[in-house]
Amino acid sequence: MFWGEILLIAFGVSIDAAAVSAAGSACPGTFTRKHCAWNAALFFGGAQFIMPVAGFFAAGTVRGKLAAVDHYAALLLLCFVGGKMIWESWCSRNACENARCPLGGDFFAARNMFVPAVATSLDALAVGAGIAFAGNSIWIPAAAMGIVTGICSALSVYAGKFVMKKCGSWYFGIAGGIAIIAVGVKIFLEDILS
């Protein structure tokens, strides 16, 4: 995979975590914004590193048996993830008016971060499987997903109130979904044309 593809995927999978971080920053809490940003980066970034690695190794166990159709599997998985992101972002475009604080106060407390971190990284699990079916290495893409998600989540904590007021985050979700689908199509075309 090329760096451009890796960064597109990393940006695409980071959108959910960044949106949750922005929403969480609008909640009342006892932590400083710096502490919240650190926890968001640690939990969301860590999950976005671990989940694609898990998906990669899970898919790698069956990859040999599916070698003839692995490019189809990569295309389907990445199109599913990208399509799901586009659909969910489109459907949530008016949701900011009704936004409430998830998990109550102190959203960024360590005890509250595990569930959102896992929930927002399920797409990365499927992306890791898609990378396995494409026959690429997982370590650099997983590291990029973790780092980009950590940075985006931390920045979203600081920008959260502004983002929630403007309610334009759904545009980013659609852009991330399109980027992931584009990478899936490229992988498919490279395998077909080679």
GILIN-V422981 format. One record per pair of residues at least 24 apart in sequence whose C-alpha atoms are under 10 Angstrom apart, sorted by the first residue. I is the first residue (numbers start at 1). J is the second residue. D is the distance in Angstrom with one decimal. If there is no record, write none. Layout:
{{I | J | D} {I | J | D}}
This chain:
{{1 | 131 | 9.2} {1 | 134 | 9.5} {1 | 135 | 9.7} {1 | 136 | 6.8} {1 | 137 | 8.3} {1 | 138 | 9.9} {1 | 140 | 9.4} {1 | 141 | 8.6} {1 | 183 | 9.5} {1 | 187 | 8.9} {2 | 141 | 9.8} {3 | 140 | 9.3} {3 | 141 | 8.8} {3 | 144 | 9.5} {4 | 183 | 9.6} {5 | 141 | 9.0} {5 | 179 | 8.4} {5 | 180 | 8.6} {5 | 182 | 8.9} {5 | 183 | 6.3} {5 | 184 | 9.7} {5 | 186 | 9.3} {5 | 187 | 10.0} {6 | 140 | 8.0} {6 | 141 | 5.5} {6 | 142 | 8.9} {6 | 143 | 9.8} {6 | 144 | 7.0} {6 | 145 | 8.1} {6 | 180 | 9.7} {6 | 183 | 8.8} {7 | 141 | 8.0} {7 | 144 | 6.9} {7 | 145 | 7.8} {7 | 148 | 8.1} {7 | 179 | 9.5} {8 | 144 | 9.9} {8 | 145 | 9.5} {8 | 175 | 9.6} {8 | 176 | 7.4} {8 | 177 | 9.6} {8 | 178 | 9.4} {8 | 179 | 5.7} {8 | 180 | 6.8} {8 | 182 | 9.0} {8 | 183 | 7.9} {9 | 78 | 9.5} {9 | 82 | 9.7} {9 | 124 | 9.0} {9 | 127 | 8.2} {9 | 141 | 8.0} {9 | 142 | 9.7} {9 | 144 | 8.7} {9 | 145 | 7.3} {9 | 148 | 9.9} {9 | 176 | 7.6} {9 | 177 | 8.9} {9 | 178 | 9.9} {9 | 179 | 6.7} {9 | 180 | 5.5} {9 | 181 | 9.2} {9 | 182 | 9.5} {9 | 183 | 7.5} {9 | 184 | 9.8} {10 | 48 | 8.9} {10 | 124 | 8.9} {10 | 127 | 9.9} {10 | 141 | 7.2} {10 | 142 | 8.1} {10 | 143 | 8.9} {10 | 144 | 5.9} {10 | 145 | 4.2} {10 | 146 | 7.7} {10 | 147 | 8.4} {10 | 148 | 6.1} {10 | 149 | 7.2} {10 | 176 | 8.9} {10 | 179 | 9.6} {10 | 180 | 9.0} {11 | 144 | 8.9} {11 | 145 | 7.3} {11 | 147 | 10.0} {11 | 148 | 6.5} {11 | 149 | 7.3} {11 | 152 | 8.5} {11 | 172 | 9.3} {11 | 173 | 9.6} {11 | 175 | 9.2} {11 | 176 | 6.3} {11 | 177 | 9.5} {11 | 179 | 8.4} {11 | 180 | 9.0} {12 | 81 | 9.6} {12 | 82 | 8.0} {12 | 85 | 8.6} {12 | 123 | 9.5} {12 | 124 | 9.4} {12 | 145 | 8.9} {12 | 148 | 9.7} {12 | 149 | 9.3} {12 | 172 | 8.4} {12 | 173 | 7.3} {12 | 174 | 8.8} {12 | 175 | 7.4} {12 | 176 | 3.7} {12 | 177 | 6.0} {12 | 178 | 8.2} {12 | 179 | 6.5} {12 | 180 | 6.2} {12 | 181 | 9.7} {13 | 48 | 7.9} {13 | 81 | 9.0} {13 | 82 | 9.0} {13 | 85 | 8.9} {13 | 120 | 8.3} {13 | 121 | 7.4} {13 | 122 | 9.2} {13 | 123 | 6.6} {13 | 124 | 6.2} {13 | 125 | 9.9} {13 | 127 | 8.6} {13 | 145 | 7.1} {13 | 146 | 9.5} {13 | 148 | 9.1} {13 | 149 | 7.5} {13 | 173 | 9.0} {13 | 176 | 7.1} {13 | 177 | 8.3} {13 | 179 | 9.8} {13 | 180 | 8.3} {14 | 44 | 8.5} {14 | 45 | 8.4} {14 | 48 | 7.8} {14 | 120 | 8.3} {14 | 121 | 8.3} {14 | 123 | 9.6} {14 | 124 | 8.9} {14 | 145 | 7.0} {14 | 146 | 8.3} {14 | 147 | 9.4} {14 | 148 | 6.7} {14 | 149 | 4.5} {14 | 150 | 8.1} {14 | 151 | 9.1} {14 | 152 | 6.9} {14 | 153 | 7.7} {14 | 172 | 10.0} {14 | 173 | 9.2} {14 | 176 | 8.3} {15 | 85 | 8.9} {15 | 89 | 9.8} {15 | 120 | 8.7} {15 | 148 | 9.8} {15 | 149 | 7.7} {15 | 152 | 7.9} {15 | 153 | 8.6} {15 | 169 | 8.4} {15 | 170 | 9.1} {15 | 172 | 6.8} {15 | 173 | 5.8} {15 | 174 | 9.3} {15 | 175 | 9.3} {15 | 176 | 6.9} {15 | 177 | 9.2} {16 | 44 | 9.6} {16 | 85 | 8.5} {16 | 88 | 10.0} {16 | 89 | 9.3} {16 | 116 | 9.6} {16 | 117 | 9.6} {16 | 119 | 9.1} {16 | 120 | 5.6} {16 | 121 | 8.1} {16 | 123 | 9.3} {16 | 149 | 9.1} {16 | 153 | 9.1} {16 | 169 | 9.6} {16 | 170 | 9.8} {16 | 172 | 9.5} {16 | 173 | 7.4} {16 | 176 | 9.6} {17 | 41 | 9.3} {17 | 43 | 9.6} {17 | 44 | 6.2} {17 | 45 | 8.5} {17 | 47 | 9.9} {17 | 48 | 9.0} {17 | 116 | 8.0} {17 | 117 | 7.2} {17 | 118 | 9.7} {17 | 119 | 9.0} {17 | 120 | 5.6} {17 | 121 | 7.8} {17 | 149 | 6.9} {17 | 150 | 8.6} {17 | 152 | 7.9} {17 | 153 | 6.0} {17 | 154 | 9.7} {17 | 156 | 8.9} {18 | 44 | 8.6} {18 | 120 | 9.3} {18 | 149 | 7.2} {18 | 150 | 8.6} {18 | 151 | 8.9} {18 | 152 | 5.6} {18 | 153 | 4.4} {18 | 154 | 7.8} {18 | 155 | 8.0} {18 | 156 | 5.6} {18 | 157 | 8.0} {18 | 159 | 10.0} {18 | 160 | 9.0} {18 | 169 | 9.0} {18 | 172 | 10.0} {18 | 173 | 9.9} {19 | 120 | 9.6} {19 | 152 | 9.2} {19 | 153 | 7.8} {19 | 156 | 7.2} {19 | 157 | 9.2} {19 | 160 | 8.3} {19 | 163 | 8.7} {19 | 164 | 9.0} {19 | 169 | 6.9} {19 | 170 | 8.7} {19 | 172 | 9.4} {19 | 173 | 8.9} {20 | 44 | 9.6} {20 | 101 | 10.0} {20 | 102 | 8.9} {20 | 107 | 10.0} {20 | 116 | 7.8} {20 | 117 | 9.2} {20 | 120 | 8.3} {20 | 153 | 8.1} {20 | 156 | 8.5} {20 | 157 | 9.0} {20 | 160 | 9.2} {21 | 107 | 9.1} {21 | 108 | 8.5} {21 | 116 | 9.5} {21 | 152 | 8.8} {21 | 153 | 5.6} {21 | 154 | 7.5} {21 | 155 | 8.6} {21 | 156 | 5.7} {21 | 157 | 5.4} {21 | 158 | 9.0} {21 | 159 | 9.3} {21 | 160 | 7.1} {22 | 152 | 9.8} {22 | 153 | 7.7} {22 | 154 | 9.0} {22 | 155 | 8.6} {22 | 156 | 4.8} {22 | 157 | 5.2} {22 | 158 | 7.8} {22 | 159 | 6.7} {22 | 160 | 3.8} {22 | 161 | 6.9} {22 | 162 | 8.7} {22 | 163 | 6.8} {22 | 164 | 6.9} {22 | 169 | 9.3} {23 | 96 | 9.1} {23 | 99 | 7.7} {23 | 100 | 8.0} {23 | 101 | 7.0} {23 | 102 | 8.0} {23 | 107 | 9.4} {23 | 156 | 8.6} {23 | 157 | 8.2} {23 | 159 | 9.9} {23 | 160 | 6.3} {23 | 161 | 7.8} {23 | 163 | 8.5} {23 | 164 | 6.8} {24 | 100 | 9.1} {24 | 101 | 6.4} {24 | 102 | 6.9} {24 | 103 | 8.9} {24 | 104 | 9.2} {24 | 105 | 8.9} {24 | 106 | 8.5} {24 | 107 | 5.8} {24 | 108 | 7.2} {24 | 156 | 9.3} {24 | 157 | 7.4} {24 | 160 | 7.7} {24 | 161 | 9.4} {25 | 101 | 8.9} {25 | 106 | 9.3} {25 | 107 | 7.9} {25 | 108 | 8.3} {25 | 156 | 7.9} {25 | 157 | 5.2} {25 | 158 | 7.4} {25 | 159 | 8.3} {25 | 160 | 5.5} {25 | 161 | 6.8} {25 | 164 | 9.3} {26 | 99 | 9.5} {26 | 100 | 8.8} {26 | 101 | 7.3} {26 | 105 | 9.9} {26 | 107 | 9.5} {26 | 157 | 8.5} {26 | 158 | 9.9} {26 | 159 | 9.7} {26 | 160 | 6.3} {26 | 161 | 5.6} {26 | 162 | 9.3} {26 | 163 | 9.7} {26 | 164 | 7.7} {26 | 165 | 9.9} {27 | 100 | 8.1} {27 | 101 | 5.3} {27 | 102 | 8.0} {27 | 103 | 9.3} {27 | 104 | 7.4} {27 | 105 | 6.2} {27 | 106 | 7.4} {27 | 107 | 7.0} {27 | 108 | 9.4} {27 | 160 | 9.8} {27 | 161 | 9.4} {28 | 101 | 8.3} {28 | 104 | 8.1} {28 | 105 | 5.4} {28 | 106 | 6.7} {28 | 107 | 8.2} {29 | 104 | 8.8} {29 | 105 | 5.1} {29 | 106 | 4.3} {29 | 107 | 7.1} {29 | 108 | 8.2} {29 | 109 | 9.0} {30 | 105 | 8.1} {30 | 106 | 6.3} {30 | 107 | 9.6} {30 | 108 | 9.5} {30 | 109 | 9.2} {31 | 106 | 7.1} {31 | 107 | 9.4} {31 | 108 | 7.9} {31 | 109 | 8.1} {32 | 108 | 10.0} {33 | 108 | 9.6} {33 | 154 | 9.3} {33 | 157 | 7.1} {33 | 158 | 6.9} {34 | 154 | 8.5} {34 | 157 | 8.6} {34 | 158 | 8.3} {35 | 108 | 8.2} {35 | 109 | 9.2} {35 | 154 | 9.7} {35 | 157 | 9.9} {36 | 106 | 8.9} {36 | 107 | 8.5} {36 | 108 | 5.4} {36 | 109 | 7.8} {36 | 110 | 9.6} {36 | 153 | 9.8} {36 | 154 | 7.8} {36 | 157 | 6.9} {36 | 158 | 9.0} {37 | 108 | 8.3} {37 | 150 | 8.9} {37 | 151 | 9.0} {37 | 152 | 9.7} {37 | 153 | 7.1} {37 | 154 | 4.2} {37 | 155 | 7.1} {37 | 156 | 8.0} {37 | 157 | 5.5} {37 | 158 | 7.2} {38 | 108 | 9.2} {38 | 150 | 8.6} {38 | 151 | 9.5} {38 | 153 | 9.0} {38 | 154 | 6.4} {38 | 155 | 9.9} {38 | 157 | 9.3} {39 | 108 | 6.3} {39 | 109 | 7.6} {39 | 110 | 7.1} {39 | 113 | 7.9} {39 | 150 | 9.2} {39 | 153 | 9.2} {39 | 154 | 8.1} {39 | 157 | 9.9} {40 | 107 | 9.8} {40 | 108 | 6.8} {40 | 109 | 9.5} {40 | 110 | 9.3} {40 | 113 | 7.8} {40 | 116 | 10.0} {40 | 117 | 8.6} {40 | 149 | 9.2} {40 | 150 | 6.9} {40 | 151 | 8.9} {40 | 152 | 9.2} {40 | 153 | 5.7} {40 | 154 | 5.8} {40 | 155 | 9.3} {40 | 156 | 9.0} {40 | 157 | 7.7} {41 | 146 | 8.7} {41 | 147 | 8.3} {41 | 148 | 9.2} {41 | 149 | 7.1} {41 | 150 | 3.8} {41 | 151 | 6.2} {41 | 152 | 7.8} {41 | 153 | 5.6} {41 | 154 | 5.3} {41 | 155 | 8.9} {41 | 156 | 9.8} {41 | 157 | 9.4} {42 | 110 | 9.9} {42 | 113 | 9.6} {42 | 117 | 9.5} {42 | 146 | 9.0} {42 | 147 | 9.5} {42 | 149 | 9.4} {42 | 150 | 6.4} {42 | 151 | 9.5} {42 | 153 | 9.1} {42 | 154 | 8.9} {43 | 108 | 9.5} {43 | 110 | 8.3} {43 | 113 | 6.6} {43 | 114 | 7.0} {43 | 115 | 9.8} {43 | 116 | 8.8} {43 | 117 | 5.9} {43 | 118 | 8.8} {43 | 146 | 9.6} {43 | 149 | 9.7} {43 | 150 | 7.9} {43 | 153 | 9.4} {44 | 113 | 8.2} {44 | 114 | 8.6} {44 | 116 | 8.0} {44 | 117 | 4.9} {44 | 118 | 7.9} {44 | 119 | 9.7} {44 | 120 | 7.7} {44 | 121 | 7.7} {44 | 145 | 10.0} {44 | 146 | 7.6} {44 | 147 | 9.5} {44 | 148 | 10.0} {44 | 149 | 6.5} {44 | 150 | 6.1} {44 | 151 | 9.5} {44 | 152 | 9.5} {44 | 153 | 7.1} {44 | 154 | 9.3} {45 | 117 | 8.3} {45 | 121 | 9.1} {45 | 142 | 9.9} {45 | 143 | 9.0} {45 | 144 | 9.5} {45 | 145 | 7.3} {45 | 146 | 4.2} {45 | 147 | 6.0} {45 | 148 | 7.4} {45 | 149 | 5.0} {45 | 150 | 4.1} {45 | 151 | 7.8} {45 | 152 | 9.0} {45 | 153 | 7.8} {45 | 154 | 9.5} {46 | 117 | 8.3} {46 | 118 | 9.6} {46 | 121 | 9.5} {46 | 142 | 9.8} {46 | 143 | 9.3} {46 | 145 | 9.2} {46 | 146 | 5.8} {46 | 147 | 8.4} {46 | 149 | 8.6} {46 | 150 | 7.6} {47 | 114 | 8.8} {47 | 116 | 9.7} {47 | 117 | 5.9} {47 | 118 | 6.2} {47 | 119 | 9.3} {47 | 120 | 8.4} {47 | 121 | 6.1} {47 | 122 | 9.1} {47 | 124 | 8.8} {47 | 125 | 9.6} {47 | 142 | 9.9} {47 | 145 | 9.3} {47 | 146 | 7.2} {47 | 149 | 9.2} {47 | 150 | 9.5} {48 | 117 | 8.0} {48 | 118 | 8.4} {48 | 120 | 8.2} {48 | 121 | 5.4} {48 | 122 | 8.6} {48 | 123 | 9.0} {48 | 124 | 6.3} {48 | 125 | 8.3} {48 | 142 | 7.2} {48 | 143 | 8.4} {48 | 144 | 9.0} {48 | 145 | 5.8} {48 | 146 | 4.8} {48 | 147 | 8.4} {48 | 148 | 9.1} {48 | 149 | 6.9} {48 | 150 | 8.5} {49 | 121 | 8.7} {49 | 124 | 8.3} {49 | 125 | 9.4} {49 | 128 | 9.7} {49 | 138 | 9.8} {49 | 139 | 8.8} {49 | 140 | 9.8} {49 | 141 | 8.6} {49 | 142 | 4.9} {49 | 143 | 5.8} {49 | 144 | 7.9} {49 | 145 | 6.1} {49 | 146 | 4.5} {49 | 147 | 8.1} {49 | 148 | 10.0} {49 | 149 | 9.0} {49 | 150 | 9.8} {50 | 118 | 9.7} {50 | 121 | 8.8} {50 | 124 | 8.9} {50 | 125 | 8.4} {50 | 128 | 9.7} {50 | 142 | 7.5} {50 | 143 | 9.1} {50 | 145 | 9.6} {50 | 146 | 8.1} {51 | 118 | 8.1} {51 | 121 | 6.4} {51 | 122 | 7.0} {51 | 123 | 8.6} {51 | 124 | 5.9} {51 | 125 | 4.7} {51 | 126 | 8.5} {51 | 127 | 9.0} {51 | 128 | 7.4} {51 | 129 | 9.8} {51 | 142 | 8.4} {51 | 145 | 9.9} {51 | 146 | 9.6} {52 | 121 | 8.3} {52 | 122 | 8.5} {52 | 123 | 8.4} {52 | 124 | 5.0} {52 | 125 | 4.4} {52 | 126 | 7.0} {52 | 127 | 6.2} {52 | 128 | 3.9} {52 | 129 | 7.1} {52 | 130 | 9.2} {52 | 131 | 8.6} {52 | 132 | 9.6} {52 | 138 | 7.6} {52 | 139 | 9.2} {52 | 141 | 8.5} {52 | 142 | 6.1} {52 | 143 | 9.5} {52 | 145 | 8.5} {52 | 146 | 9.5} {53 | 124 | 8.8} {53 | 125 | 7.4} {53 | 126 | 10.0} {53 | 127 | 9.4} {53 | 128 | 6.0} {53 | 129 | 8.4} {53 | 131 | 9.7} {53 | 132 | 9.4} {53 | 137 | 9.9} {53 | 138 | 6.4} {53 | 139 | 7.5} {53 | 141 | 9.3} {53 | 142 | 6.5} {53 | 143 | 9.5} {54 | 124 | 9.4} {54 | 125 | 6.6} {54 | 126 | 9.4} {54 | 128 | 7.2} {54 | 129 | 8.2} {54 | 138 | 9.8} {55 | 122 | 9.3} {55 | 123 | 9.8} {55 | 124 | 7.8} {55 | 125 | 4.6} {55 | 126 | 6.1} {55 | 127 | 7.3} {55 | 128 | 4.7} {55 | 129 | 4.6} {55 | 130 | 8.2} {55 | 131 | 8.8} {55 | 132 | 8.1} {55 | 138 | 9.6} {56 | 124 | 9.8} {56 | 125 | 7.6} {56 | 126 | 8.3} {56 | 127 | 8.0} {56 | 128 | 4.4} {56 | 129 | 4.5} {56 | 130 | 7.5} {56 | 131 | 6.6} {56 | 132 | 5.1} {56 | 133 | 8.3} {56 | 135 | 9.9} {56 | 136 | 9.6} {56 | 137 | 8.8} {56 | 138 | 6.8} {56 | 139 | 9.8} {56 | 142 | 9.7} {57 | 128 | 8.1} {57 | 129 | 7.5} {57 | 132 | 7.5} {57 | 138 | 9.0} {58 | 125 | 9.4} {58 | 128 | 8.9} {58 | 129 | 7.1} {58 | 132 | 8.8} {59 | 125 | 9.9} {59 | 126 | 9.2} {59 | 128 | 8.1} {59 | 129 | 5.1} {59 | 130 | 8.0} {59 | 131 | 8.9} {59 | 132 | 6.1} {59 | 133 | 7.0} {60 | 128 | 9.7} {60 | 129 | 7.6} {60 | 130 | 9.8} {60 | 131 | 9.4} {60 | 132 | 5.8} {60 | 133 | 7.3} {60 | 135 | 8.9} {61 | 132 | 9.5} {62 | 132 | 9.6} {62 | 133 | 9.0} {63 | 129 | 9.4} {63 | 132 | 7.3} {63 | 133 | 6.1} {63 | 134 | 9.3} {63 | 135 | 8.6} {64 | 133 | 9.1} {66 | 133 | 8.2} {67 | 133 | 7.9} {67 | 134 | 9.4} {67 | 135 | 9.3} {69 | 133 | 8.6} {69 | 134 | 9.9} {69 | 191 | 10.0} {70 | 130 | 8.5} {70 | 131 | 9.8} {70 | 132 | 8.6} {70 | 133 | 4.8} {70 | 134 | 6.3} {70 | 135 | 8.2} {70 | 188 | 9.0} {70 | 191 | 9.1} {71 | 130 | 8.6} {71 | 131 | 9.7} {71 | 132 | 9.9} {71 | 133 | 6.4} {71 | 134 | 5.8} {71 | 135 | 8.8} {71 | 184 | 8.7} {71 | 185 | 9.3} {71 | 186 | 10.0} {71 | 187 | 6.8} {71 | 188 | 5.2} {71 | 189 | 8.5} {71 | 190 | 8.9} {71 | 191 | 6.3} {71 | 192 | 8.0} {72 | 130 | 9.5} {72 | 133 | 8.5} {72 | 134 | 9.0} {72 | 184 | 9.2} {72 | 185 | 9.6} {72 | 187 | 9.2} {72 | 188 | 6.6} {72 | 189 | 9.9} {72 | 191 | 9.3} {72 | 192 | 9.6} {73 | 129 | 8.8} {73 | 130 | 6.8} {73 | 131 | 9.8} {73 | 132 | 9.7} {73 | 133 | 6.4} {73 | 134 | 8.2} {73 | 184 | 9.5} {73 | 188 | 9.1} {74 | 126 | 9.3} {74 | 127 | 8.3} {74 | 128 | 9.5} {74 | 129 | 7.5} {74 | 130 | 4.2} {74 | 131 | 6.8} {74 | 132 | 7.9} {74 | 133 | 5.4} {74 | 134 | 5.8} {74 | 135 | 9.4} {74 | 183 | 9.6} {74 | 184 | 6.3} {74 | 185 | 8.8} {74 | 187 | 7.5} {74 | 188 | 7.3} {75 | 130 | 7.4} {75 | 131 | 9.9} {75 | 133 | 9.1} {75 | 134 | 8.7} {75 | 180 | 9.8} {75 | 181 | 7.8} {75 | 182 | 9.4} {75 | 183 | 8.4} {75 | 184 | 4.6} {75 | 185 | 6.0} {75 | 186 | 8.6} {75 | 187 | 7.1} {75 | 188 | 5.9} {75 | 189 | 9.4} {76 | 130 | 8.3} {76 | 181 | 9.1} {76 | 184 | 7.7} {76 | 185 | 9.2} {76 | 188 | 9.5} {77 | 123 | 9.5} {77 | 126 | 6.3} {77 | 127 | 6.9} {77 | 128 | 9.5} {77 | 129 | 7.7} {77 | 130 | 5.8} {77 | 131 | 9.4} {77 | 133 | 9.4} {77 | 180 | 9.8} {77 | 181 | 9.1} {77 | 184 | 8.0} {78 | 123 | 9.0} {78 | 124 | 9.8} {78 | 126 | 7.4} {78 | 127 | 6.2} {78 | 128 | 9.5} {78 | 129 | 9.1} {78 | 130 | 6.3} {78 | 131 | 9.0} {78 | 177 | 9.0} {78 | 179 | 9.7} {78 | 180 | 6.1} {78 | 181 | 5.7} {78 | 182 | 8.6} {78 | 183 | 7.6} {78 | 184 | 5.3} {78 | 185 | 8.5} {78 | 187 | 9.8} {79 | 127 | 9.8} {79 | 130 | 9.8} {79 | 177 | 8.3} {79 | 178 | 8.7} {79 | 179 | 9.8} {79 | 180 | 7.1} {79 | 181 | 4.7} {79 | 182 | 8.3} {79 | 183 | 8.9} {79 | 184 | 6.4} {79 | 185 | 8.0} {80 | 123 | 9.3} {80 | 126 | 8.9} {80 | 127 | 9.7} {80 | 177 | 9.3} {80 | 180 | 9.3} {80 | 181 | 8.0} {80 | 184 | 9.7} {81 | 122 | 9.3} {81 | 123 | 6.0} {81 | 124 | 8.6} {81 | 125 | 9.8} {81 | 126 | 7.2} {81 | 127 | 7.5} {81 | 130 | 10.0} {81 | 176 | 10.0} {81 | 177 | 7.2} {81 | 178 | 9.8} {81 | 180 | 7.4} {81 | 181 | 7.8} {81 | 184 | 10.0} {82 | 123 | 8.7} {82 | 127 | 9.6} {82 | 173 | 9.1} {82 | 174 | 8.3} {82 | 175 | 9.2} {82 | 176 | 7.2} {82 | 177 | 3.8} {82 | 178 | 6.1} {82 | 179 | 7.5} {82 | 180 | 5.3} {82 | 181 | 5.3} {82 | 182 | 8.8} {82 | 183 | 9.8} {82 | 184 | 9.1} {83 | 174 | 8.7} {83 | 176 | 9.8} {83 | 177 | 6.1} {83 | 178 | 7.7} {83 | 180 | 8.7} {83 | 181 | 7.4} {84 | 123 | 9.0} {84 | 173 | 9.8} {84 | 174 | 9.5} {84 | 177 | 7.5} {85 | 123 | 8.8} {85 | 170 | 9.5} {85 | 172 | 9.8} {85 | 173 | 6.0} {85 | 174 | 6.5} {85 | 175 | 9.0} {85 | 176 | 7.4} {85 | 177 | 5.1} {85 | 178 | 8.6} {85 | 180 | 9.3} {86 | 170 | 8.6} {86 | 171 | 9.0} {86 | 172 | 9.3} {86 | 173 | 6.2} {86 | 174 | 4.5} {86 | 175 | 7.7} {86 | 176 | 7.8} {86 | 177 | 5.2} {86 | 178 | 7.3} {87 | 170 | 10.0} {87 | 173 | 9.0} {87 | 174 | 7.8} {87 | 177 | 8.8} {88 | 170 | 8.5} {88 | 173 | 8.0} {88 | 174 | 8.6} {88 | 177 | 9.8} {89 | 169 | 8.2} {89 | 170 | 4.8} {89 | 171 | 7.3} {89 | 172 | 8.2} {89 | 173 | 5.3} {89 | 174 | 6.0} {89 | 175 | 9.5} {89 | 176 | 9.8} {89 | 177 | 9.0} {90 | 170 | 6.5} {90 | 171 | 8.1} {90 | 173 | 8.2} {90 | 174 | 7.2} {91 | 170 | 8.7} {92 | 167 | 9.7} {92 | 169 | 9.3} {92 | 170 | 6.8} {92 | 173 | 9.8} {93 | 167 | 7.5} {93 | 168 | 7.6} {93 | 169 | 8.1} {93 | 170 | 5.6} {93 | 171 | 8.2} {93 | 173 | 10.0} {94 | 167 | 7.9} {94 | 168 | 9.5} {94 | 170 | 9.0} {95 | 164 | 10.0} {95 | 167 | 8.4} {95 | 170 | 9.6} {96 | 163 | 9.7} {96 | 164 | 6.5} {96 | 165 | 7.9} {96 | 166 | 8.8} {96 | 167 | 6.0} {96 | 168 | 9.2} {96 | 169 | 9.5} {96 | 170 | 9.9} {97 | 164 | 9.0} {97 | 165 | 9.0} {97 | 167 | 8.6} {99 | 164 | 8.5} {108 | 157 | 9.7} {121 | 145 | 9.9} {121 | 146 | 9.9} {121 | 149 | 9.8} {127 | 180 | 8.7} {127 | 184 | 9.5} {130 | 184 | 8.2} {130 | 187 | 9.6} {131 | 184 | 9.3} {131 | 187 | 9.2} {133 | 187 | 9.8} {134 | 184 | 9.0} {134 | 187 | 6.7} {134 | 188 | 8.2} {134 | 190 | 9.8} {134 | 191 | 8.4} {135 | 187 | 9.8}}
